[in-house]
Amino acid sequence: MGVANSRRTAKKDRVTSTPVLLMMLSAVLVLLFFLDLSTGSVSIPLNKVMIILSGGKVSNPTWGEIILNFRLPRIITAILAGGALGVSGLLMQTLFLNPLAGPFVLGINSGASLGVALVILLSGLGGFSSFAGGSGFLAQMGIVFSASLGSLIVISIILFIARRIASRTVILIIGIMFGYAVSALVSVLVHFSLAERVQAFITWSFGSFSTVSWKELQVMIPVLLFTMTLSFPLSKPLNALLLGETYAASMGVDTRAIRILVILCAAVLAATVTAFCGPVAFLGIAIPHLGRNLFRTGDHRILIPSCVLLGGSLAMLADLAAHLPGKGAVLPLNALTSMIGAPVVIWVIARYQHVGGK
Amino acid sequence: MAGSPVLKAIDLGIGYASKKGNRVIARSLDLELQKGELVCLVGPNGVGKSTLVRTLAGVQPCLEGKVLVGEKEIHHLASLERARKIGLVLTDSVEMEGFSVFDVVALGRFPHTDWRGILDKRDHLAVWEALELVGALDLGERKLSQLSDGERQKVMIARALAQEAEMIILDEPTSFLDLLRKVEVLNILRSLAWEQNKAVLMALHEIPLSLQFADLVWLFRPGEGILAGTPEELVLSGRIVETFSSPEHVFDPLSGTYPAKATDSIPLYLKGSGPPALWTVKALERQGIFQAVEWKDDPSGVYVEVLQRKDSIEWVLSVKGEKETFISLYQLLKHLKVISSNLQA
């Protein structure tokens, strides 16, 4: 690329300012929110949706039931899960200095799955009509905890390996292999488990936002909001970490403490989403790249909020698409997030080819 | 140069700590770094230059002894406090997708800004000043990803400067740069030491450059530790030559190369002056068959006269009265090779 050429692209970089973009993204999020609320097996007009949300009564009482007890929790779950996965992916990409890192590709989800499988299949916790129904608060916390522990173990092992092997591609392959190995363990567990528990586990593993009711949200909302809020003050050291650990340390980052905090945040975010919604494919890796490209920056102070907004919007988009067939037919969530995420991953690999060997 | 050192190593042992036991590379090092001086650390590959530099910068633990920053031990300093004392620049060229040069240099303000990293007027000033000092003012708005390796390394030095530390420690920052960029960087570092009164320590691969620029050279000798001295003292004492030579290859500190040994070479009588003659001698040395000696009468000798024409150089070769003129040194060398095999036959 010639100098003149690169200058031109530098100018083209500043088309829209960051605050304007953030506002536009928020607007998109709100728009999708209402659109998602009004569409589904039963179509509910937008004005009626507004009335129901503001506490008013509509002629058709089942509409109120559908909106408040089915769609609203599902959509809130989607927004939170998408945002959490986006932030988790961003944290992992910076932690590993690897554009291909993410909860799904590095096998972090698999770790969470193993934790969940152990709890559900062995102990039968959460009698588990939907993995939601009936189970007590303690059981749910147990599942969140075991999912977090599972993903924490996997992320630590991968990080341990990453510090010895420099090649990003190799790390990625190790992560994927790790995912397979953990899945193998899970399948052994499944093989020896009771049929109805297995059915529940398999449904869970397809990924879904609709299994989460208000009751689960009471756990999910505070955990995710707290962790996402906690990750924001990490922006400054995360920016420094982009130069590598030695540079970061030389500029005053307590790399040890920050690394632990980043791992914890990334693992808790990914694990909580996985525990409640199942392993959601590819969103975590794709969202940060879309954010970087949209905002033309690598600054975490901008990327973290933009990942929350983008993640929420994309997850709702996937949810909308999942309910498109109508008449109560719902497509598996993972099929749709893969369709969004996989092309992004391919694009990233093509783009970062030059760093592949390092 | 009076004043107390800004950095001091006392009985320092460096190396790698591991659970199986520490691997010490060098021990009993006593070193001092003064303000206003450019110190170059030289030594053979693998002697531990990087390890020493990182240990002194506080990003790697000391295995024995201690490193003092002012009065305090470096590992007792909080990381932010250390960052206000020491800036570090490493070898490899970094990539920060989506960051402008200004943003990267502004990272150097890390120990001075609040938790959000918001830059105030003073921070902005420090960043632009740092960019100016390394001669990269015009790069500020560019993206880091669009820069060459040399420009990036200048940016990384500017980032260390923006830290406003009294010391800058560099680990072979010029390794991937061409000679001109190396000299540029060294000039910048020397002016930082001399004009900004910083203490600059730099591990450097190129001995001639360190001899040319350093106020003080730290010569790291395998198994012996560090000898400090002015470049000239270290050359005069023969320690530089000793450190970088092997029985087969003798180091020439002036040229920074290993000239071919002229053992069983044939005398060649050379006439000529100025650069043409000088470079002819060098070419003969490189070929290693003939050795240029002073012109004298020898009927069986080989003679070369170097003639400077208006815009060309001619070499007139005469062997046993037969003369031949060459307009290219390459052709002359080729011909000399033939002659030598005839002489030996």
HADDOCK unambig.tbl for C-alpha pairs under 7 A between the chains (distance, minus, plus):
assign (segid A and resid 6 and name CA) (segid B and resid 146 and name CA) 6.67 0.50 0.50
assign (segid A and resid 10 and name CA) (segid B and resid 142 and name CA) 6.53 0.50 0.50
assign (segid A and resid 10 and name CA) (segid B and resid 143 and name CA) 6.96 0.50 0.50
assign (segid A and resid 233 and name CA) (segid B and resid 115 and name CA) 6.73 0.50 0.50
assign (segid A and resid 233 and name CA) (segid B and resid 116 and name CA) 6.75 0.50 0.50
assign (segid A and resid 236 and name CA) (segid B and resid 115 and name CA) 6.75 0.50 0.50
assign (segid A and resid 236 and name CA) (segid B and resid 116 and name CA) 6.11 0.50 0.50
assign (segid A and resid 236 and name CA) (segid B and resid 117 and name CA) 5.93 0.50 0.50
assign (segid A and resid 240 and name CA) (segid B and resid 107 and name CA) 6.39 0.50 0.50
assign (segid A and resid 242 and name CA) (segid B and resid 96 and name CA) 6.53 0.50 0.50
assign (segid A and resid 243 and name CA) (segid B and resid 94 and name CA) 6.49 0.50 0.50
assign (segid A and resid 246 and name CA) (segid B and resid 59 and name CA) 6.59 0.50 0.50
assign (segid A and resid 249 and name CA) (segid B and resid 59 and name CA) 6.49 0.50 0.50
assign (segid A and resid 250 and name CA) (segid B and resid 59 and name CA) 6.55 0.50 0.50
assign (segid A and resid 250 and name CA) (segid B and resid 83 and name CA) 5.74 0.50 0.50
assign (segid A and resid 250 and name CA) (segid B and resid 87 and name CA) 6.48 0.50 0.50
assign (segid A and resid 250 and name CA) (segid B and resid 88 and name CA) 6.04 0.50 0.50
assign (segid A and resid 251 and name CA) (segid B and resid 83 and name CA) 4.98 0.50 0.50
assign (segid A and resid 251 and name CA) (segid B and resid 108 and name CA) 6.38 0.50 0.50
assign (segid A and resid 251 and name CA) (segid B and resid 110 and name CA) 6.19 0.50 0.50
assign (segid A and resid 251 and name CA) (segid B and resid 111 and name CA) 6.59 0.50 0.50
assign (segid A and resid 252 and name CA) (segid B and resid 79 and name CA) 4.53 0.50 0.50
assign (segid A and resid 252 and name CA) (segid B and resid 80 and name CA) 4.12 0.50 0.50
assign (segid A and resid 252 and name CA) (segid B and resid 82 and name CA) 6.81 0.50 0.50
assign (segid A and resid 252 and name CA) (segid B and resid 83 and name CA) 4.92 0.50 0.50
assign (segid A and resid 252 and name CA) (segid B and resid 110 and name CA) 6.88 0.50 0.50
assign (segid A and resid 252 and name CA) (segid B and resid 111 and name CA) 5.92 0.50 0.50
assign (segid A and resid 253 and name CA) (segid B and resid 79 and name CA) 6.36 0.50 0.50
assign (segid A and resid 253 and name CA) (segid B and resid 80 and name CA) 6.99 0.50 0.50
assign (segid A and resid 254 and name CA) (segid B and resid 79 and name CA) 6.10 0.50 0.50
assign (segid A and resid 296 and name CA) (segid B and resid 98 and name CA) 5.61 0.50 0.50
assign (segid A and resid 297 and name CA) (segid B and resid 98 and name CA) 4.12 0.50 0.50
assign (segid A and resid 297 and name CA) (segid B and resid 99 and name CA) 5.93 0.50 0.50
assign (segid A and resid 298 and name CA) (segid B and resid 97 and name CA) 5.99 0.50 0.50
assign (segid A and resid 298 and name CA) (segid B and resid 98 and name CA) 4.78 0.50 0.50
assign (segid A and resid 298 and name CA) (segid B and resid 99 and name CA) 5.91 0.50 0.50
